[in-house]
Amino acid sequence: MLVEEIMKKDVITLEPHHTIKEALSLLNEHHIRHIPIVNEYNSVVGIISDRDIRDAAPSTLEKIQNEDTLNHQVSSIMTSPVITVHPLDFIEEIASIFYEHEIACVPVTKDNRIVGIVTEKDLLYTLIQLTGIHEQSSQVEVKVPNKAGMLPEITQIIGERKINISSVFIYPYEQDRSQKIIVLRIQTMNPMPLIDELKNRGYEVLWPNIPGLSP
């Protein structure tokens, strides 16, 4: 999935000369946590978050000093330079950026102009949709040898039972790298007949792990 499919295109921005007070007003009005800072060419030159404002503003008990701080320009607290992504980047790349740089938002730019924004909430929602967990379904985890052709074998068995697959994820088996785990979310509330069939054909089902069932 591409960034352009999940990004918000109506981006609220400010320019460096705007005040922290104006930024705070926009954050509260639109219930957002980040505001990209752009120049006259709509190029991203910085970004501020609600945390930046909280860190910059003194205690509310110090009213006079607090008002003076809020009148400073956002350029005084913005983060710069800014990590950006392209609309045609993959969402997996954004997840890696969020994790590696410990950030929660990235502006999306094209031809050096801002065209969208993606937050960790957008990414998390998308991942939830991709897993199919929002639908009535069951999860099945099968351990298989780490070799070509295993996924088609598993999906063929599911297809024989006329069960739709909502999502598929594959990851290495930590205890033995010669094995991998295929995680399937299938559109049935009773996966037991399928599990029995998988076991009868020699596959090891890790989940559901029902006590009392023969391995």
N, C-alpha and C positions, 0 to 999 in steps of 0.2 A: 504494500500500500504506500502511496506517495504522500508527501507532506501537503500538497495542494488539496488533497481529499479531506484532510482533517483541520486545516488551519482556519482561523477566524479572519475573514477578509476586511471587516469593518474595524480597523485598528484605531484606537484612541492614542494620539501622540501629543507631545509638547515640543517646543523649541527651547534651546538652552537658556534663553532670557526669561522664560516664565518662572514664576515663583514656586517655592515649595508649598505655599498655601494653596495655590491653584492646583498643584498636583494632588494634594491631599483631598481637595474638594472633588476632583474627578474620580479618585479612587473610591471615595465614599458614595458618590452619586451612581457610579456604574458597577459597583461591587466587584472591582477588579483588584489585582495585586501588583500589576506591573504596567509601566508606561514607557514605551520607547521614546527617546529624545531624537528628533530629526533636525536637519538643517533646512535651508531654504530650497534645496533640491530634493527634499524628501528622502535623503540618505540618512541612515542610522548613525548617530554619533555618540550615543550613550543610552543607558536604560536606568530607570529607578524602580524601586519596589517599596511596598508599604514598610518593610523592615528598614530600608534606608532612611525613610522619613522618621520612623520611631527612634532610630539611633541618633539622628541629627538633632531632633527636637529635645530641648531640656524638659524637665518635669513640668507638668501642667500647673504645679503649685507656684512655679516661677513665671507668672503670667507675662510680665513686661519683657523678660528675656526671651520667653517662648514666642511672643508675637514678632520680635525682631528676627529671630531665626527663621520663622515661617516666611518672612519677606525676602529671604535670600533667594538667589536664582538656583534653579534645579541643576545647573552646571556644576555647582559647588558640591553636590552629593552624588551625582550620577556615576555609574560604572562605565568606564571607557578604557580600551576599545571593547566592542560587543561581539560575542559569538553569534553568528547568524547562520541560517541554512537556506537552501534553495527550494523552490516549490517542487522540483523533480527529485529531491532527495527521498530516501526511504525512511519510514518512521522508525525502523530499527536503529538507524544512525542517530536519530534524535534521542532515543532511549540511552544509547551509549554516551552521548554528549551530556545529558542530564546527570548520569551516574559519575562520569569521569571528572566533570567540572563542578559538581555539586550545585547545580543551578536548577531553576524550576520554570524557566521560560526562555524561548528563543524567538527573535524576530525573523520573519521570512523575507528575503530580499531577492529581487530580480533586476538585472541591469543597474545594480547599486541603488535601487529604490525599494522602500518597504512596501510589501504587497500583502502581508499577513502576519499572524503571530500564533505560536503554539505554546501552550502551557502544559505542565505535568498532569493537570486534571484532564485536558483534552486527550493526552496520550493514554492515560489510565483508562478513560472511558472507551477509547478505541480498542485497547487490548482486551477489555471485558467483552466488547462486541465480537472480536475475533475468536475468543475462546468459545463462544456460544453458550456461556453460562447463564445468560439472560433468558434462554429458552428452556422449556421443559425437556430435560435430557438426563443422561447418565454418563458418568465418566468411567472409562476402562483403561487400565494401564497394563501393557504387555511387554515382557522382557524378551528380546530376540537377539540373535547373533548380529554383530555389527558388520553386515555385509550387504551387498547390493541385492535388491529384489524382495526384501522382507516386507516392506510396506505394501506392495501390491498383493502379496500373499494374504496379509491380514485383511485388507480392504475387500478382497475377493470373497472371503468367508462372510464378512458383514453384508456384502451385496447379495450373496446367496439367500440371506434371511430377509431381504427387502427392507433393510434398515438404513435410513439416511444418516450421513455423517455431518455433524455441525462443524467440527474443527479437528485438526490433527497437529500435534506437537511431538517433536522427537528430541531427546537429549541423551547424552552418554550416561551409562550406568557407572556411578562413581566407584563402586567396589571392584569393578572389572571392566576395563576399557574395551575388551573384546565383545562386550554386550552393549545394547542400547535399549532405551525405554521408548515405546510408542504410546503416546497418550491420545486417546480418542474420546471425543464427546459425541455420543450417538443419540438419536431422537427416539428413545424408548425409555419408559420408566421401569421396565423389567429386563435388565440385561442378563439375567441368569441363564436363559437358554443359549445365548451367544457365548457366555463364559464357559459353559459346559462344552460347547462345540470346540472352542479354542483349546481347551484342556485336552479334549479327546484327540485333537490333531497334534498334540505334543507341545503346545505353547504354554509358557509360564505366565499366568495372570497375577500381577502384583496387587491390583486393585480392581474391583472390590475384593478385600481379603475377608471372607466370611468365615468365622469360627465354625468348626465342625465339618466344613466341606473338605473332601479329599483333595490333596494337591495334584 
